[in-house]
Amino acid sequence: MEEATKNKVVLDIETKNTFQDVGGYFTDKLEISVVCAYFYETDSWEWFTEENLGELFKKLEKCDGIVGYNSIGFDVPVMNNYYPGDLLQIPQIDILAKINEKLGYRIKLDDVAAATLGTKKSAHGLLAVQWWKEGRVQDVVDYCMQDVKVTKGVYEFALKNGYILFDDRTGERRQVFIDLTSADKKTVGLNLTMGF
């Protein structure tokens, strides 16, 4: 598993506003409050706000892949609002996308984590937006970091075992075989946009 995770970054974002606030599913209208990330290369947990996203982007440009849960459909497109290039050019391991490919429908991270790891998320994303508006930055960071920990746990479980678990609508525990050993990559190279 060490080779598969080498120089990967597990991340999650929280936003200052909701789709309801911007009038629909427009990721280009959302603003980042916090990005939390785990860096396998340095075994470190870090968080970023709008003010220091450049530091995160430099690290992402050097990584071997981004791991997330709905990261292709949400996290990375929202981060692209702040990035001069296209972060989707970095190899992506989107656990939700892999599950959706197999099942034809989406499953909440909370449901996968509960069945696969025996743990749950600490709150709901809409609550994190409210906390941000109330100035409760540390609560948002803690919530987002918990999502990263859960996503990392699901990722590592799937790498080791080749599947994840969830309870379907009837309450039956189901197993979904997914391959997270390789990233989906749109292009061969990434045009670096951050000056080093």
C-alpha positions in Angstrom: 0.0 0.0 0.0 2.9 2.4 0.7 3.8 2.6 -3.1 0.1 3.2 -4.0 -0.2 6.1 -1.5 3.3 7.6 -2.1 3.1 11.4 -2.6 -0.7 11.4 -2.8 -2.8 14.0 -1.1 -6.2 13.3 0.5 -8.3 16.5 0.7 -11.7 18.0 1.4 -13.0 21.5 1.2 -15.7 23.5 3.0 -17.3 26.6 1.5 -18.5 29.9 2.7 -21.8 29.6 0.8 -24.2 26.9 -0.5 -25.7 26.0 -3.9 -28.9 27.5 -2.6 -27.1 30.8 -1.9 -25.8 30.9 -5.6 -29.0 29.8 -7.3 -28.1 26.3 -8.3 -25.3 23.8 -8.8 -22.6 26.3 -9.8 -19.3 25.4 -8.4 -17.8 28.4 -10.1 -19.8 30.7 -7.7 -18.8 29.0 -4.5 -16.1 30.4 -2.2 -13.7 28.3 -0.1 -13.7 28.7 3.6 -11.2 25.9 4.4 -9.3 23.1 2.6 -8.0 20.3 4.8 -5.4 17.9 3.5 -3.3 14.9 4.5 0.0 14.6 2.7 1.3 11.0 2.5 4.8 12.1 1.5 5.3 14.0 4.8 2.7 12.2 6.9 1.3 15.6 7.8 -2.2 17.1 8.3 -2.6 20.8 7.2 -5.4 23.3 6.6 -5.6 26.3 4.3 -7.9 29.3 3.8 -8.2 31.6 0.8 -5.2 33.6 2.1 -2.8 30.7 1.8 -4.2 28.5 -1.0 -1.0 29.3 -3.1 0.9 27.1 -0.6 -1.5 24.2 -1.1 -1.4 24.6 -4.9 2.4 24.4 -5.0 2.2 21.1 -3.0 -0.6 19.8 -5.3 1.4 20.5 -8.4 4.2 18.3 -7.0 1.9 15.4 -5.9 1.2 12.1 -7.6 -2.5 12.4 -7.2 -5.5 13.9 -5.3 -7.7 11.5 -3.3 -11.2 12.7 -2.4 -14.8 11.9 -2.1 -16.7 13.7 -4.9 -13.5 15.6 -5.5 -13.9 15.6 -9.3 -17.5 16.8 -9.0 -17.1 19.4 -6.2 -13.8 20.0 -4.3 -11.5 20.4 -7.3 -13.8 22.5 -9.5 -14.3 24.9 -6.5 -10.5 25.0 -5.9 -10.2 25.8 -9.6 -11.9 29.1 -8.9 -8.7 30.2 -7.2 -6.2 28.4 -9.4 -4.8 29.9 -12.6 -4.7 26.5 -14.3 -6.8 23.3 -14.1 -6.3 21.1 -11.0 -8.3 18.4 -12.7 -5.1 17.8 -14.8 -3.5 16.3 -11.7 -4.3 12.6 -11.4 -7.5 12.1 -9.5 -8.8 9.3 -7.2 -12.4 10.1 -6.6 -13.8 7.4 -4.4 -17.4 8.5 -5.0 -16.9 8.4 -8.8 -15.5 4.9 -8.6 -18.5 3.7 -6.5 -20.9 5.4 -8.9 -19.2 3.7 -11.9 -19.9 0.3 -10.2 -23.4 0.9 -8.9 -24.8 3.6 -11.1 -25.7 5.8 -8.1 -24.1 7.7 -5.4 -23.6 6.8 -1.7 -22.9 9.4 1.1 -19.5 9.3 2.6 -21.1 8.9 6.0 -22.8 5.7 4.9 -19.6 4.2 3.5 -17.6 5.2 6.5 -20.2 3.8 8.9 -20.2 0.4 7.2 -16.6 0.2 6.2 -14.8 1.8 9.2 -17.4 1.8 11.9 -17.1 5.6 12.1 -19.1 8.6 10.9 -18.5 12.2 9.9 -18.8 14.7 12.7 -21.5 16.9 11.2 -23.0 18.0 7.9 -21.5 20.4 5.3 -24.4 22.9 5.7 -23.6 23.2 9.4 -20.0 24.0 8.4 -21.2 26.9 6.3 -23.3 28.2 9.2 -20.3 27.9 11.6 -18.1 29.9 9.1 -20.7 32.7 9.0 -20.7 32.7 12.8 -16.9 33.0 12.9 -16.4 29.5 14.3 -13.3 28.8 12.1 -11.9 26.1 14.4 -15.2 24.1 14.3 -15.1 24.3 10.5 -11.4 23.1 10.4 -12.2 20.2 12.9 -15.2 19.1 10.8 -13.3 19.3 7.5 -10.3 17.5 9.0 -12.6 14.7 10.2 -13.9 14.3 6.7 -10.3 14.0 5.5 -9.5 11.3 8.1 -12.7 9.4 7.1 -11.8 9.7 3.4 -8.2 8.5 4.1 -9.5 5.6 6.1 -12.0 4.5 3.4 -9.2 4.9 0.8 -6.7 2.8 2.7 -9.3 0.1 3.4 -10.2 -0.1 -0.3 -6.5 -0.2 -1.3 -5.9 -3.1 1.1 -9.1 -5.0 0.5 -10.3 -4.0 -2.9 -13.8 -3.1 -1.8 -15.9 -0.8 0.4 -19.0 -1.6 2.4 -22.3 0.2 2.7 -25.8 -0.5 4.0 -28.4 -0.2 1.2 -31.9 1.2 1.6 -33.2 -2.1 3.0 -30.5 -2.1 5.6 -28.6 -5.0 4.0 -24.8 -4.7 4.1 -23.4 -4.6 0.6 -19.9 -4.9 -0.7 -18.7 -2.9 -3.7 -15.4 -3.9 -5.4 -13.5 -0.8 -6.5 -9.9 -0.4 -7.7 -8.3 2.7 -6.2 -4.7 1.7 -7.1 -4.5 4.0 -10.1 -5.7 7.5 -10.7 -7.8 8.8 -13.5 -5.7 11.3 -15.5 -7.0 13.6 -18.1 -3.6 14.4 -19.6 -0.1 13.1 -19.5 1.5 16.3 -18.0 0.6 19.2 -15.9 1.5 22.7 -17.0 2.8 24.2 -13.8 1.3 27.6 -13.2 2.8 28.5 -9.8 6.2 30.0 -10.1 9.0 28.3 -8.2 
